[in-house]
Amino acid sequence: MKKIFTICCLLLAMSFSTSCLDSKEVSADVKLVTAEEMKSILEMEDVQLVDVRTPEEHDQEHIVNSQNIDFTSPTFDDDISKLDKAKPVILYCKGGNRSAKCARKLKEAGFKKIYDLEGGISKWKHSDKLNIEVKS
């Protein structure tokens, strides 16, 4: 009985350790970046900055020089096909959920270098990297 219990505990521990992702790496091709890392990327690389929130959210506030491609839009797949797959893409949304889903779609579509802003615009606003355009 002790052996069965030990084996079950080992299997359980193994399943937890293999199901957890490194917080910085969503996959080999998608890198979760902090606001500080994103600022550096924007300064050093020629990237496509994409806000995947709704047009209404984007109109209220957005990171300067971002383009809006609504993840929930029925034309989303067509819209992302207009991006350059060879050029790096930085994605953001409000908190990180939609951009993570979008990152998976971009990876499936063949994009080579994808960054996802950790915590979205909510976290960016509270960093010292502010470069947000707000509509009054």
Backbone as numpy.savetxt, mean C-alpha at the origin, in Angstrom:
# Nx Ny Nz CAx CAy CAz Cx Cy Cz
-0.15 -39.96 25.50 -0.97 -38.77 25.50 -0.10 -37.51 25.50
1.03 -37.58 26.24 1.94 -36.45 26.30 2.53 -36.16 24.91
2.84 -37.23 24.16 3.41 -37.06 22.82 2.42 -36.37 21.90
1.16 -36.77 21.95 0.13 -36.17 21.09 -0.02 -34.69 21.42
-0.03 -34.36 22.70 -0.13 -32.97 23.12 1.06 -32.16 22.62
2.25 -32.71 22.74 3.47 -32.03 22.29 3.45 -31.82 20.78
3.04 -32.83 20.04 2.96 -32.72 18.58 1.94 -31.66 18.18
0.80 -31.64 18.84 -0.24 -30.64 18.54 0.28 -29.23 18.81
0.99 -29.06 19.92 1.55 -27.75 20.25 2.57 -27.31 19.21
3.41 -28.23 18.76 4.41 -27.91 17.74 3.75 -27.53 16.42
2.74 -28.27 16.02 2.03 -27.96 14.78 1.34 -26.60 14.86
0.76 -26.32 15.99 0.10 -25.04 16.20 1.12 -23.89 16.13
2.24 -24.06 16.78 3.29 -23.04 16.77 3.82 -22.83 15.35
4.00 -23.91 14.60 4.48 -23.81 13.22 3.48 -23.07 12.34
2.20 -23.33 12.53 1.20 -22.67 11.69 1.17 -21.17 11.97
1.37 -20.76 13.22 1.42 -19.33 13.53 2.65 -18.68 12.93
3.77 -19.34 13.02 5.02 -18.73 12.54 5.06 -18.62 11.03
4.42 -19.51 10.30 4.46 -19.44 8.84 3.37 -18.55 8.28
2.34 -18.22 9.07 1.27 -17.39 8.53 1.49 -15.91 8.74
2.47 -15.54 9.52 2.73 -14.13 9.80 3.65 -13.54 8.75
3.30 -12.34 8.26 4.16 -11.64 7.31 5.01 -10.63 8.03
6.18 -10.40 7.53 7.02 -9.31 8.03 6.25 -8.01 7.81
6.18 -7.15 8.80 5.38 -5.93 8.70 5.87 -4.99 7.61
7.11 -5.08 7.20 7.63 -4.19 6.17 7.45 -4.75 4.76
7.17 -6.02 4.62 7.14 -6.63 3.30 5.82 -7.37 3.10
4.95 -6.84 2.23 3.69 -7.49 1.93 3.95 -8.69 1.03
4.83 -8.54 0.08 5.28 -9.63 -0.79 6.65 -9.22 -1.32
7.20 -10.07 -2.16 8.52 -9.76 -2.71 8.49 -8.49 -3.57
7.34 -8.16 -4.14 7.24 -7.03 -5.05 6.51 -5.82 -4.47
5.96 -5.94 -3.28 5.22 -4.85 -2.65 5.90 -4.52 -1.33
6.34 -3.28 -1.19 7.03 -2.88 0.03 6.16 -1.88 0.80
5.86 -2.20 2.04 5.15 -1.31 2.93 6.15 -0.28 3.44
5.86 1.01 3.22 6.82 2.05 3.58 6.21 3.04 4.58
7.07 3.59 5.42 6.66 4.62 6.37 6.59 5.95 5.63
6.05 6.96 6.31 5.98 8.29 5.72 7.39 8.81 5.40
8.33 8.55 6.29 9.71 9.01 6.08 10.32 8.33 4.85
10.12 7.01 4.73 10.64 6.28 3.57 9.99 6.78 2.29
8.69 7.06 2.35 7.98 7.52 1.16 8.51 8.88 0.72
8.76 9.75 1.65 9.30 11.07 1.32 10.63 10.91 0.58
11.48 10.02 1.05 12.76 9.77 0.39 12.57 9.22 -1.01
11.65 8.28 -1.15 11.37 7.69 -2.47 10.88 8.75 -3.43
9.98 9.63 -2.97 9.46 10.69 -3.82 10.57 11.64 -4.27
11.55 11.86 -3.41 12.66 12.75 -3.74 13.69 12.11 -4.68
13.87 10.79 -4.56 14.94 10.11 -5.30 14.49 9.42 -6.58
13.25 8.95 -6.62 12.81 8.17 -7.77 11.72 8.88 -8.55
11.62 8.55 -9.82 10.53 9.02 -10.66 9.40 8.02 -10.48
8.43 8.37 -9.62 7.37 7.43 -9.26 5.99 7.96 -9.65
5.06 7.03 -9.68 3.66 7.35 -9.90 2.99 7.28 -8.53
2.51 8.41 -8.02 1.87 8.48 -6.71 0.36 8.38 -6.91
-0.24 7.32 -6.36 -1.65 7.04 -6.63 -2.46 6.98 -5.34
-3.49 7.82 -5.29 -4.47 7.84 -4.21 -5.61 6.95 -4.64
-5.86 5.86 -3.91 -6.89 4.90 -4.33 -8.23 5.12 -3.63
-8.37 6.28 -2.98 -9.64 6.61 -2.33 -10.64 7.12 -3.36
-11.84 7.45 -2.91 -12.88 7.95 -3.81 -12.52 9.37 -4.26
-13.08 9.82 -5.38 -12.83 11.19 -5.84 -13.21 12.24 -4.78
-14.27 11.97 -4.04 -14.70 12.90 -3.00 -13.65 13.03 -1.90
-13.09 11.89 -1.49 -12.03 11.91 -0.47 -10.80 12.65 -1.00
-10.45 12.36 -2.25 -9.28 12.98 -2.87 -9.48 14.49 -2.99
-10.70 14.93 -3.35 -10.97 16.36 -3.49 -10.85 17.09 -2.15
-11.20 16.43 -1.06 -11.11 17.07 0.26 -9.67 17.30 0.69
-8.82 16.30 0.50 -7.40 16.41 0.82 -6.66 15.28 0.12
-5.46 15.60 -0.29 -4.62 14.59 -0.93 -3.16 15.01 -0.86
-2.28 14.05 -1.05 -0.86 14.34 -1.09 -0.57 14.99 -2.44
0.18 16.08 -2.39 0.47 16.86 -3.60 1.08 15.96 -4.68
0.65 16.19 -5.90 1.09 15.48 -7.11 0.59 14.04 -7.21
-0.41 13.68 -6.41 -0.97 12.33 -6.54 -2.07 12.34 -7.59
-2.25 11.19 -8.21 -3.37 11.03 -9.12 -4.39 10.12 -8.44
-5.64 10.34 -8.74 -6.70 9.58 -8.08 -7.21 8.47 -8.98
-7.08 7.24 -8.50 -7.66 6.07 -9.16 -8.46 5.33 -8.10
-9.77 5.50 -8.13 -10.67 4.95 -7.12 -10.68 3.42 -7.16
-10.24 2.79 -6.07 -10.19 1.34 -5.99 -11.58 0.71 -6.11
-12.62 1.43 -5.68 -13.98 0.87 -5.71 -14.72 1.14 -7.02
-14.07 1.85 -7.93 -14.70 2.20 -9.20 -14.82 0.97 -10.11
-15.91 0.89 -10.87 -16.03 -0.22 -11.83 -15.00 -0.14 -12.95
-14.38 1.02 -13.13 -13.36 1.19 -14.18 -11.94 1.03 -13.63
-11.82 0.57 -12.40 -10.51 0.49 -11.75 -9.48 -0.27 -12.59
-9.82 -1.46 -13.08 -8.87 -2.26 -13.85 -8.40 -1.52 -15.11
-9.31 -0.85 -15.79 -8.94 -0.06 -16.96 -8.06 1.13 -16.56
-8.41 1.75 -15.44 -7.64 2.92 -14.98 -6.20 2.57 -14.65
-5.98 1.44 -13.97 -4.59 1.08 -13.62 -3.80 0.62 -14.83
-4.51 0.16 -15.86 -3.80 -0.28 -17.07 -3.13 0.89 -17.78
-3.52 2.12 -17.45 -2.94 3.32 -18.06 -1.64 3.73 -17.38
-1.33 3.12 -16.23 -0.09 3.40 -15.53 1.07 2.66 -16.21
2.27 3.16 -16.03 3.47 2.53 -16.58 3.93 1.40 -15.65
3.86 0.17 -16.12 4.20 -1.00 -15.29 5.67 -1.06 -14.91
6.52 -0.42 -15.70 7.95 -0.46 -15.43 8.39 0.62 -14.44
7.52 1.59 -14.20 7.84 2.72 -13.33 7.28 2.43 -11.92
8.05 2.74 -10.86 7.55 2.49 -9.50 6.23 3.21 -9.21
5.41 2.57 -8.38 4.12 3.12 -7.98 4.08 3.18 -6.46
3.63 4.33 -5.93 3.36 4.44 -4.49 1.85 4.58 -4.35
1.27 3.72 -3.54 -0.17 3.73 -3.30 -0.48 4.23 -1.90
-1.59 4.94 -1.78 -2.08 5.27 -0.44 -3.59 5.40 -0.46
-4.19 5.23 0.70 -5.61 5.44 0.90 -5.76 6.14 2.25
-6.85 5.93 2.94 -7.03 6.60 4.23 -6.18 5.95 5.32
-6.26 4.61 5.43 -5.56 3.94 6.51 -4.70 2.76 6.09
-4.77 2.35 4.84 -3.91 1.27 4.36 -4.62 0.04 3.84
-5.91 -0.10 4.09 -6.63 -1.30 3.67 -6.83 -1.36 2.15
-7.39 -0.30 1.58 -7.64 -0.29 0.13 -6.33 -0.33 -0.66
-5.32 0.38 -0.18 -4.05 0.39 -0.92 -3.39 -0.99 -0.91
-3.55 -1.74 0.18 -3.00 -3.10 0.24 -3.69 -4.00 -0.79
-5.01 -3.85 -0.91 -5.75 -4.64 -1.90 -5.35 -4.23 -3.32
-5.19 -2.94 -3.51 -4.77 -2.42 -4.82 -3.37 -2.93 -5.16
-2.48 -2.97 -4.18 -1.11 -3.44 -4.41 -1.11 -4.87 -4.95
-1.98 -5.71 -4.39 -2.08 -7.10 -4.87 -2.54 -7.12 -6.33
-3.51 -6.26 -6.66 -3.99 -6.21 -8.05 -2.90 -5.73 -9.01
-2.13 -4.73 -8.56 -1.05 -4.24 -9.41 0.00 -5.32 -9.63
0.30 -6.06 -8.58 1.27 -7.14 -8.70 0.78 -8.18 -9.71
-0.50 -8.55 -9.60 -1.09 -9.52 -10.54 -1.06 -8.98 -11.96
-1.18 -7.65 -12.11 -1.19 -7.03 -13.43 0.21 -6.89 -14.03
1.25 -7.21 -13.24 2.60 -7.20 -13.78 3.45 -5.99 -13.45
3.01 -5.17 -12.49 3.82 -4.02 -12.10 5.07 -4.52 -11.40
6.19 -3.83 -11.63 7.50 -4.30 -11.15 7.85 -3.83 -9.75
7.54 -2.57 -9.42 7.94 -2.01 -8.13 6.76 -1.27 -7.52
6.26 -1.79 -6.40 5.07 -1.23 -5.77 5.37 -0.91 -4.31
5.06 0.32 -3.93 5.18 0.75 -2.54 3.78 1.03 -2.00
3.54 0.72 -0.73 2.26 0.97 -0.09 2.53 1.78 1.18
1.94 2.97 1.28 2.16 3.85 2.42 1.50 3.27 3.67
2.31 2.93 4.63 1.84 2.36 5.90 0.97 3.40 6.63
-0.26 3.01 6.96 -1.16 3.90 7.69 -1.86 4.94 6.83
-1.57 4.93 5.54 -2.25 5.82 4.61 -2.06 7.30 4.89
-2.96 8.10 4.33 -2.86 9.55 4.48 -3.07 9.96 5.93
-3.79 9.14 6.69 -3.99 9.45 8.12 -2.67 9.52 8.85
-1.79 8.59 8.59 -0.48 8.59 9.24 0.43 9.65 8.64
0.35 9.85 7.32 1.15 10.86 6.64 0.86 12.25 7.22
-0.42 12.54 7.49 -0.81 13.85 8.02 -0.18 14.12 9.38
0.05 13.07 10.14 0.59 13.24 11.49 2.10 13.10 11.54
2.72 13.03 10.37 4.18 13.00 10.33 4.67 14.41 10.03
5.95 14.61 10.04 6.48 15.93 9.71 6.75 16.06 8.22
6.17 15.16 7.43 6.40 15.13 5.98 5.28 15.84 5.22
4.46 16.58 5.93 3.27 17.16 5.33 3.50 17.82 3.98
2.77 17.37 3.02 2.75 17.95 1.69 1.36 17.63 1.16
0.37 18.12 1.90 -1.02 17.79 1.61 -1.76 19.02 1.11
-2.55 18.81 0.10 -3.39 19.87 -0.41 -4.78 19.64 0.17
-5.29 20.64 0.87 -6.59 20.53 1.52 -7.54 21.52 0.88
-8.73 21.03 0.52 -9.74 21.89 -0.08 -10.64 22.41 1.03
-10.83 23.69 1.09 -11.67 24.28 2.15 -13.11 24.33 1.74
